[in-house]
Amino acid sequence: MTFFNTDEPTVRIRMTGFMSYGPLNADGTLTRVLLNGETYDVPQSETDWLIGSDLAERV
């Protein structure tokens, strides 16, 4: 599953933390959420940042 809109190659990760991003909904909450324990396909550049921040691990 992916929420990213890019042609960059992706890597499958499992979140070990929680992260919200994207534009705000009408109620002020962020539109995208990466949940702890879930797997996602994310762009390589985002993978490096998430793993380096201890928010994810490669699957």
mmCIF file of the N, C-alpha and C atoms, coordinates in Angstrom:
data_MODEL
# 
_entry.id   MODEL 
# 
loop_
_atom_site.group_PDB 
_atom_site.id 
_atom_site.type_symbol 
_atom_site.label_atom_id 
_atom_site.label_alt_id 
_atom_site.label_comp_id 
_atom_site.label_asym_id 
_atom_site.label_entity_id 
_atom_site.label_seq_id 
_atom_site.pdbx_PDB_ins_code 
_atom_site.Cartn_x 
_atom_site.Cartn_y 
_atom_site.Cartn_z 
_atom_site.occupancy 
_atom_site.B_iso_or_equiv 
_atom_site.pdbx_formal_charge 
_atom_site.auth_seq_id 
_atom_site.auth_comp_id 
_atom_site.auth_asym_id 
_atom_site.auth_atom_id 
_atom_site.pdbx_PDB_model_num 
ATOM 1   N N  . MET A 1 1  ? 0.844   -1.176 0.000   1.00 0.00 ? 1  MET A N  1 
ATOM 2   C CA . MET A 1 1  ? 0.000   0.000  0.000   1.00 0.00 ? 1  MET A CA 1 
ATOM 3   C C  . MET A 1 1  ? 0.889   1.238  0.000   1.00 0.00 ? 1  MET A C  1 
ATOM 4   N N  . THR A 1 2  ? 0.508   2.225  -0.783  1.00 0.00 ? 2  THR A N  1 
ATOM 5   C CA . THR A 1 2  ? 1.287   3.454  -0.797  1.00 0.00 ? 2  THR A CA 1 
ATOM 6   C C  . THR A 1 2  ? 0.384   4.669  -0.914  1.00 0.00 ? 2  THR A C  1 
ATOM 7   N N  . PHE A 1 3  ? 0.808   5.759  -0.311  1.00 0.00 ? 3  PHE A N  1 
ATOM 8   C CA . PHE A 1 3  ? 0.099   7.030  -0.411  1.00 0.00 ? 3  PHE A CA 1 
ATOM 9   C C  . PHE A 1 3  ? 0.907   8.043  -1.198  1.00 0.00 ? 3  PHE A C  1 
ATOM 10  N N  . PHE A 1 4  ? 2.102   7.672  -1.614  1.00 0.00 ? 4  PHE A N  1 
ATOM 11  C CA . PHE A 1 4  ? 3.009   8.621  -2.243  1.00 0.00 ? 4  PHE A CA 1 
ATOM 12  C C  . PHE A 1 4  ? 2.736   8.705  -3.733  1.00 0.00 ? 4  PHE A C  1 
ATOM 13  N N  . ASN A 1 5  ? 2.778   9.902  -4.277  1.00 0.00 ? 5  ASN A N  1 
ATOM 14  C CA . ASN A 1 5  ? 2.524   10.151 -5.687  1.00 0.00 ? 5  ASN A CA 1 
ATOM 15  C C  . ASN A 1 5  ? 3.844   10.518 -6.350  1.00 0.00 ? 5  ASN A C  1 
ATOM 16  N N  . THR A 1 6  ? 4.592   9.504  -6.815  1.00 0.00 ? 6  THR A N  1 
ATOM 17  C CA . THR A 1 6  ? 5.905   9.743  -7.393  1.00 0.00 ? 6  THR A CA 1 
ATOM 18  C C  . THR A 1 6  ? 6.272   8.601  -8.324  1.00 0.00 ? 6  THR A C  1 
ATOM 19  N N  . ASP A 1 7  ? 7.185   8.875  -9.233  1.00 0.00 ? 7  ASP A N  1 
ATOM 20  C CA . ASP A 1 7  ? 7.709   7.833  -10.116 1.00 0.00 ? 7  ASP A CA 1 
ATOM 21  C C  . ASP A 1 7  ? 8.996   7.237  -9.558  1.00 0.00 ? 7  ASP A C  1 
ATOM 22  N N  . GLU A 1 8  ? 9.442   7.727  -8.411  1.00 0.00 ? 8  GLU A N  1 
ATOM 23  C CA . GLU A 1 8  ? 10.665  7.230  -7.786  1.00 0.00 ? 8  GLU A CA 1 
ATOM 24  C C  . GLU A 1 8  ? 10.481  5.757  -7.388  1.00 0.00 ? 8  GLU A C  1 
ATOM 25  N N  . PRO A 1 9  ? 11.535  4.929  -7.546  1.00 0.00 ? 9  PRO A N  1 
ATOM 26  C CA . PRO A 1 9  ? 11.421  3.523  -7.104  1.00 0.00 ? 9  PRO A CA 1 
ATOM 27  C C  . PRO A 1 9  ? 11.037  3.451  -5.627  1.00 0.00 ? 9  PRO A C  1 
ATOM 28  N N  . THR A 1 10 ? 10.247  2.446  -5.294  1.00 0.00 ? 10 THR A N  1 
ATOM 29  C CA . THR A 1 10 ? 9.775   2.307  -3.919  1.00 0.00 ? 10 THR A CA 1 
ATOM 30  C C  . THR A 1 10 ? 10.429  1.128  -3.221  1.00 0.00 ? 10 THR A C  1 
ATOM 31  N N  . VAL A 1 11 ? 10.366  1.156  -1.903  1.00 0.00 ? 11 VAL A N  1 
ATOM 32  C CA . VAL A 1 11 ? 10.889  0.104  -1.032  1.00 0.00 ? 11 VAL A CA 1 
ATOM 33  C C  . VAL A 1 11 ? 9.786   -0.239 -0.044  1.00 0.00 ? 11 VAL A C  1 
ATOM 34  N N  . ARG A 1 12 ? 9.623   -1.521 0.262   1.00 0.00 ? 12 ARG A N  1 
ATOM 35  C CA . ARG A 1 12 ? 8.613   -1.930 1.242   1.00 0.00 ? 12 ARG A CA 1 
ATOM 36  C C  . ARG A 1 12 ? 9.199   -1.802 2.641   1.00 0.00 ? 12 ARG A C  1 
ATOM 37  N N  . ILE A 1 13 ? 8.451   -1.125 3.508   1.00 0.00 ? 13 ILE A N  1 
ATOM 38  C CA . ILE A 1 13 ? 8.871   -0.934 4.900   1.00 0.00 ? 13 ILE A CA 1 
ATOM 39  C C  . ILE A 1 13 ? 7.751   -1.335 5.842   1.00 0.00 ? 13 ILE A C  1 
ATOM 40  N N  . ARG A 1 14 ? 8.099   -1.591 7.074   1.00 0.00 ? 14 ARG A N  1 
ATOM 41  C CA . ARG A 1 14 ? 7.130   -1.777 8.158   1.00 0.00 ? 14 ARG A CA 1 
ATOM 42  C C  . ARG A 1 14 ? 7.370   -0.656 9.142   1.00 0.00 ? 14 ARG A C  1 
ATOM 43  N N  . MET A 1 15 ? 6.327   0.051  9.463   1.00 0.00 ? 15 MET A N  1 
ATOM 44  C CA . MET A 1 15 ? 6.451   1.154  10.401  1.00 0.00 ? 15 MET A CA 1 
ATOM 45  C C  . MET A 1 15 ? 6.681   0.609  11.806  1.00 0.00 ? 15 MET A C  1 
ATOM 46  N N  . THR A 1 16 ? 7.628   1.226  12.513  1.00 0.00 ? 16 THR A N  1 
ATOM 47  C CA . THR A 1 16 ? 7.883   0.908  13.923  1.00 0.00 ? 16 THR A CA 1 
ATOM 48  C C  . THR A 1 16 ? 7.503   2.102  14.783  1.00 0.00 ? 16 THR A C  1 
ATOM 49  N N  . GLY A 1 17 ? 6.888   3.073  14.158  1.00 0.00 ? 17 GLY A N  1 
ATOM 50  C CA . GLY A 1 17 ? 6.403   4.276  14.816  1.00 0.00 ? 17 GLY A CA 1 
ATOM 51  C C  . GLY A 1 17 ? 5.175   4.762  14.068  1.00 0.00 ? 17 GLY A C  1 
ATOM 52  N N  . PHE A 1 18 ? 4.788   5.979  14.296  1.00 0.00 ? 18 PHE A N  1 
ATOM 53  C CA . PHE A 1 18 ? 3.580   6.574  13.744  1.00 0.00 ? 18 PHE A CA 1 
ATOM 54  C C  . PHE A 1 18 ? 3.964   7.895  13.095  1.00 0.00 ? 18 PHE A C  1 
ATOM 55  N N  . MET A 1 19 ? 3.436   8.184  11.897  1.00 0.00 ? 19 MET A N  1 
ATOM 56  C CA . MET A 1 19 ? 3.736   9.457  11.250  1.00 0.00 ? 19 MET A CA 1 
ATOM 57  C C  . MET A 1 19 ? 2.524   9.928  10.451  1.00 0.00 ? 19 MET A C  1 
ATOM 58  N N  . SER A 1 20 ? 2.212   11.196 10.566  1.00 0.00 ? 20 SER A N  1 
ATOM 59  C CA . SER A 1 20 ? 1.156   11.833 9.771   1.00 0.00 ? 20 SER A CA 1 
ATOM 60  C C  . SER A 1 20 ? 1.805   12.831 8.836   1.00 0.00 ? 20 SER A C  1 
ATOM 61  N N  . TYR A 1 21 ? 1.207   13.023 7.656   1.00 0.00 ? 21 TYR A N  1 
ATOM 62  C CA . TYR A 1 21 ? 1.734   13.991 6.700   1.00 0.00 ? 21 TYR A CA 1 
ATOM 63  C C  . TYR A 1 21 ? 0.633   14.367 5.713   1.00 0.00 ? 21 TYR A C  1 
ATOM 64  N N  . GLY A 1 22 ? 0.917   15.334 4.876   1.00 0.00 ? 22 GLY A N  1 
ATOM 65  C CA . GLY A 1 22 ? -0.004  15.740 3.815   1.00 0.00 ? 22 GLY A CA 1 
ATOM 66  C C  . GLY A 1 22 ? -0.776  16.987 4.173   1.00 0.00 ? 22 GLY A C  1 
ATOM 67  N N  . PRO A 1 23 ? -1.638  17.408 3.267   1.00 0.00 ? 23 PRO A N  1 
ATOM 68  C CA . PRO A 1 23 ? -2.461  18.588 3.538   1.00 0.00 ? 23 PRO A CA 1 
ATOM 69  C C  . PRO A 1 23 ? -3.474  18.296 4.653   1.00 0.00 ? 23 PRO A C  1 
ATOM 70  N N  . LEU A 1 24 ? -4.019  19.347 5.212   1.00 0.00 ? 24 LEU A N  1 
ATOM 71  C CA . LEU A 1 24 ? -4.981  19.203 6.306   1.00 0.00 ? 24 LEU A CA 1 
ATOM 72  C C  . LEU A 1 24 ? -6.396  18.959 5.794   1.00 0.00 ? 24 LEU A C  1 
ATOM 73  N N  . ASN A 1 25 ? -7.138  18.127 6.540   1.00 0.00 ? 25 ASN A N  1 
ATOM 74  C CA . ASN A 1 25 ? -8.577  17.969 6.304   1.00 0.00 ? 25 ASN A CA 1 
ATOM 75  C C  . ASN A 1 25 ? -9.291  19.206 6.831   1.00 0.00 ? 25 ASN A C  1 
ATOM 76  N N  . ALA A 1 26 ? -10.566 19.305 6.584   1.00 0.00 ? 26 ALA A N  1 
ATOM 77  C CA . ALA A 1 26 ? -11.367 20.433 7.059   1.00 0.00 ? 26 ALA A CA 1 
ATOM 78  C C  . ALA A 1 26 ? -11.330 20.554 8.582   1.00 0.00 ? 26 ALA A C  1 
ATOM 79  N N  . ASP A 1 27 ? -11.153 19.426 9.285   1.00 0.00 ? 27 ASP A N  1 
ATOM 80  C CA . ASP A 1 27 ? -11.125 19.461 10.749  1.00 0.00 ? 27 ASP A CA 1 
ATOM 81  C C  . ASP A 1 27 ? -9.726  19.725 11.315  1.00 0.00 ? 27 ASP A C  1 
ATOM 82  N N  . GLY A 1 28 ? -8.742  19.964 10.419  1.00 0.00 ? 28 GLY A N  1 
ATOM 83  C CA . GLY A 1 28 ? -7.402  20.313 10.873  1.00 0.00 ? 28 GLY A CA 1 
ATOM 84  C C  . GLY A 1 28 ? -6.464  19.138 11.060  1.00 0.00 ? 28 GLY A C  1 
ATOM 85  N N  . THR A 1 29 ? -6.918  17.913 10.772  1.00 0.00 ? 29 THR A N  1 
ATOM 86  C CA . THR A 1 29 ? -6.044  16.744 10.881  1.00 0.00 ? 29 THR A CA 1 
ATOM 87  C C  . THR A 1 29 ? -5.342  16.502 9.546   1.00 0.00 ? 29 THR A C  1 
ATOM 88  N N  . LEU A 1 30 ? -4.175  15.879 9.614   1.00 0.00 ? 30 LEU A N  1 
ATOM 89  C CA . LEU A 1 30 ? -3.440  15.571 8.390   1.00 0.00 ? 30 LEU A CA 1 
ATOM 90  C C  . LEU A 1 30 ? -4.149  14.464 7.614   1.00 0.00 ? 30 LEU A C  1 
ATOM 91  N N  . THR A 1 31 ? -4.020  14.494 6.294   1.00 0.00 ? 31 THR A N  1 
ATOM 92  C CA . THR A 1 31 ? -4.777  13.580 5.443   1.00 0.00 ? 31 THR A CA 1 
ATOM 93  C C  . THR A 1 31 ? -4.182  12.192 5.325   1.00 0.00 ? 31 THR A C  1 
ATOM 94  N N  . ARG A 1 32 ? -2.906  12.010 5.618   1.00 0.00 ? 32 ARG A N  1 
ATOM 95  C CA . ARG A 1 32 ? -2.256  10.710 5.482   1.00 0.00 ? 32 ARG A CA 1 
ATOM 96  C C  . ARG A 1 32 ? -1.628  10.297 6.809   1.00 0.00 ? 32 ARG A C  1 
ATOM 97  N N  . VAL A 1 33 ? -1.753  9.019  7.132   1.00 0.00 ? 33 VAL A N  1 
ATOM 98  C CA . VAL A 1 33 ? -1.182  8.496  8.369   1.00 0.00 ? 33 VAL A CA 1 
ATOM 99  C C  . VAL A 1 33 ? -0.494  7.166  8.063   1.00 0.00 ? 33 VAL A C  1 
ATOM 100 N N  . LEU A 1 34 ? 0.747   7.026  8.506   1.00 0.00 ? 34 LEU A N  1 
ATOM 101 C CA . LEU A 1 34 ? 1.465   5.757  8.438   1.00 0.00 ? 34 LEU A CA 1 
ATOM 102 C C  . LEU A 1 34 ? 1.429   5.167  9.848   1.00 0.00 ? 34 LEU A C  1 
ATOM 103 N N  . LEU A 1 35 ? 0.816   4.010  9.985   1.00 0.00 ? 35 LEU A N  1 
ATOM 104 C CA . LEU A 1 35 ? 0.553   3.424  11.299  1.00 0.00 ? 35 LEU A CA 1 
ATOM 105 C C  . LEU A 1 35 ? 1.612   2.418  11.729  1.00 0.00 ? 35 LEU A C  1 
ATOM 106 N N  . ASN A 1 36 ? 1.889   2.384  13.006  1.00 0.00 ? 36 ASN A N  1 
ATOM 107 C CA . ASN A 1 36 ? 2.829   1.449  13.607  1.00 0.00 ? 36 ASN A CA 1 
ATOM 108 C C  . ASN A 1 36 ? 2.401   0.011  13.287  1.00 0.00 ? 36 ASN A C  1 
ATOM 109 N N  . GLY A 1 37 ? 3.348   -0.805 12.787  1.00 0.00 ? 37 GLY A N  1 
ATOM 110 C CA . GLY A 1 37 ? 3.086   -2.206 12.496  1.00 0.00 ? 37 GLY A CA 1 
ATOM 111 C C  . GLY A 1 37 ? 2.584   -2.480 11.088  1.00 0.00 ? 37 GLY A C  1 
ATOM 112 N N  . GLU A 1 38 ? 2.155   -1.467 10.367  1.00 0.00 ? 38 GLU A N  1 
ATOM 113 C CA . GLU A 1 38 ? 1.656   -1.637 8.998   1.00 0.00 ? 38 GLU A CA 1 
ATOM 114 C C  . GLU A 1 38 ? 2.806   -1.579 8.006   1.00 0.00 ? 38 GLU A C  1 
ATOM 115 N N  . THR A 1 39 ? 2.630   -2.219 6.841   1.00 0.00 ? 39 THR A N  1 
ATOM 116 C CA . THR A 1 39 ? 3.646   -2.163 5.790   1.00 0.00 ? 39 THR A CA 1 
ATOM 117 C C  . THR A 1 39 ? 3.187   -1.230 4.676   1.00 0.00 ? 39 THR A C  1 
ATOM 118 N N  . TYR A 1 40 ? 4.164   -0.542 4.075   1.00 0.00 ? 40 TYR A N  1 
ATOM 119 C CA . TYR A 1 40 ? 3.891   0.423  3.017   1.00 0.00 ? 40 TYR A CA 1 
ATOM 120 C C  . TYR A 1 40 ? 5.005   0.375  1.985   1.00 0.00 ? 40 TYR A C  1 
ATOM 121 N N  . ASP A 1 41 ? 4.686   0.729  0.757   1.00 0.00 ? 41 ASP A N  1 
ATOM 122 C CA . ASP A 1 41 ? 5.684   0.936  -0.289  1.00 0.00 ? 41 ASP A CA 1 
ATOM 123 C C  . ASP A 1 41 ? 5.943   2.434  -0.351  1.00 0.00 ? 41 ASP A C  1 
ATOM 124 N N  . VAL A 1 42 ? 7.160   2.829  -0.034  1.00 0.00 ? 42 VAL A N  1 
ATOM 125 C CA . VAL A 1 42 ? 7.483   4.260  0.005   1.00 0.00 ? 42 VAL A CA 1 
ATOM 126 C C  . VAL A 1 42 ? 8.684   4.547  -0.898  1.00 0.00 ? 42 VAL A C  1 
ATOM 127 N N  . PRO A 1 43 ? 8.794   5.777  -1.407  1.00 0.00 ? 43 PRO A N  1 
ATOM 128 C CA . PRO A 1 43 ? 9.937   6.133  -2.247  1.00 0.00 ? 43 PRO A CA 1 
ATOM 129 C C  . PRO A 1 43 ? 11.255  5.938  -1.489  1.00 0.00 ? 43 PRO A C  1 
ATOM 130 N N  . GLN A 1 44 ? 12.306  5.597  -2.234  1.00 0.00 ? 44 GLN A N  1 
ATOM 131 C CA . GLN A 1 44 ? 13.616  5.336  -1.638  1.00 0.00 ? 44 GLN A CA 1 
ATOM 132 C C  . GLN A 1 44 ? 14.068  6.473  -0.724  1.00 0.00 ? 44 GLN A C  1 
ATOM 133 N N  . SER A 1 45 ? 13.903  7.721  -1.158  1.00 0.00 ? 45 SER A N  1 
ATOM 134 C CA . SER A 1 45 ? 14.362  8.853  -0.340  1.00 0.00 ? 45 SER A CA 1 
ATOM 135 C C  . SER A 1 45 ? 13.600  8.937  0.991   1.00 0.00 ? 45 SER A C  1 
ATOM 136 N N  . GLU A 1 46 ? 12.329  8.612  0.980   1.00 0.00 ? 46 GLU A N  1 
ATOM 137 C CA . GLU A 1 46 ? 11.539  8.613  2.219   1.00 0.00 ? 46 GLU A CA 1 
ATOM 138 C C  . GLU A 1 46 ? 11.918  7.423  3.097   1.00 0.00 ? 46 GLU A C  1 
ATOM 139 N N  . THR A 1 47 ? 12.229  6.295  2.469   1.00 0.00 ? 47 THR A N  1 
ATOM 140 C CA . THR A 1 47 ? 12.662  5.112  3.217   1.00 0.00 ? 47 THR A CA 1 
ATOM 141 C C  . THR A 1 47 ? 13.898  5.422  4.039   1.00 0.00 ? 47 THR A C  1 
ATOM 142 N N  . ASP A 1 48 ? 14.881  6.043  3.414   1.00 0.00 ? 48 ASP A N  1 
ATOM 143 C CA . ASP A 1 48 ? 16.118  6.380  4.116   1.00 0.00 ? 48 ASP A CA 1 
ATOM 144 C C  . ASP A 1 48 ? 15.834  7.259  5.331   1.00 0.00 ? 48 ASP A C  1 
ATOM 145 N N  . TRP A 1 49 ? 14.958  8.235  5.165   1.00 0.00 ? 49 TRP A N  1 
ATOM 146 C CA . TRP A 1 49 ? 14.631  9.146  6.264   1.00 0.00 ? 49 TRP A CA 1 
ATOM 147 C C  . TRP A 1 49 ? 13.877  8.417  7.377   1.00 0.00 ? 49 TRP A C  1 
ATOM 148 N N  . LEU A 1 50 ? 12.876  7.607  7.019   1.00 0.00 ? 50 LEU A N  1 
ATOM 149 C CA . LEU A 1 50 ? 12.083  6.892  8.027   1.00 0.00 ? 50 LEU A CA 1 
ATOM 150 C C  . LEU A 1 50 ? 12.927  5.906  8.823   1.00 0.00 ? 50 LEU A C  1 
ATOM 151 N N  . ILE A 1 51 ? 13.798  5.161  8.149   1.00 0.00 ? 51 ILE A N  1 
ATOM 152 C CA . ILE A 1 51 ? 14.661  4.208  8.842   1.00 0.00 ? 51 ILE A CA 1 
ATOM 153 C C  . ILE A 1 51 ? 15.686  4.946  9.702   1.00 0.00 ? 51 ILE A C  1 
ATOM 154 N N  . GLY A 1 52 ? 16.270  6.005  9.173   1.00 0.00 ? 52 GLY A N  1 
ATOM 155 C CA . GLY A 1 52 ? 17.239  6.787  9.924   1.00 0.00 ? 52 GLY A CA 1 
ATOM 156 C C  . GLY A 1 52 ? 16.643  7.444  11.159  1.00 0.00 ? 52 GLY A C  1 
ATOM 157 N N  . SER A 1 53 ? 15.341  7.696  11.134  1.00 0.00 ? 53 SER A N  1 
ATOM 158 C CA . SER A 1 53 ? 14.641  8.306  12.273  1.00 0.00 ? 53 SER A CA 1 
ATOM 159 C C  . SER A 1 53 ? 14.047  7.261  13.214  1.00 0.00 ? 53 SER A C  1 
ATOM 160 N N  . ASP A 1 54 ? 14.370  5.989  12.981  1.00 0.00 ? 54 ASP A N  1 
ATOM 161 C CA . ASP A 1 54 ? 13.837  4.881  13.789  1.00 0.00 ? 54 ASP A CA 1 
ATOM 162 C C  . ASP A 1 54 ? 12.316  4.802  13.765  1.00 0.00 ? 54 ASP A C  1 
ATOM 163 N N  . LEU A 1 55 ? 11.716  5.168  12.630  1.00 0.00 ? 55 LEU A N  1 
ATOM 164 C CA . LEU A 1 55 ? 10.268  5.068  12.477  1.00 0.00 ? 55 LEU A CA 1 
ATOM 165 C C  . LEU A 1 55 ? 9.845   3.873  11.634  1.00 0.00 ? 55 LEU A C  1 
ATOM 166 N N  . ALA A 1 56 ? 10.832  3.194  10.983  1.00 0.00 ? 56 ALA A N  1 
ATOM 167 C CA . ALA A 1 56 ? 10.502  2.078  10.096  1.00 0.00 ? 56 ALA A CA 1 
ATOM 168 C C  . ALA A 1 56 ? 11.685  1.140  9.962   1.00 0.00 ? 56 ALA A C  1 
ATOM 169 N N  . GLU A 1 57 ? 11.387  -0.047 9.409   1.00 0.00 ? 57 GLU A N  1 
ATOM 170 C CA . GLU A 1 57 ? 12.411  -1.030 9.081   1.00 0.00 ? 57 GLU A CA 1 
ATOM 171 C C  . GLU A 1 57 ? 12.075  -1.626 7.714   1.00 0.00 ? 57 GLU A C  1 
ATOM 172 N N  . ARG A 1 58 ? 13.100  -2.045 6.976   1.00 0.00 ? 58 ARG A N  1 
ATOM 173 C CA . ARG A 1 58 ? 12.865  -2.702 5.690   1.00 0.00 ? 58 ARG A CA 1 
ATOM 174 C C  . ARG A 1 58 ? 12.219  -4.053 5.917   1.00 0.00 ? 58 ARG A C  1 
ATOM 175 N N  . VAL A 1 59 ? 11.353  -4.442 4.984   1.00 0.00 ? 59 VAL A N  1 
ATOM 176 C CA . VAL A 1 59 ? 10.689  -5.744 5.066   1.00 0.00 ? 59 VAL A CA 1 
ATOM 177 C C  . VAL A 1 59 ? 11.353  -6.672 4.072   1.00 0.00 ? 59 VAL A C  1 
# 
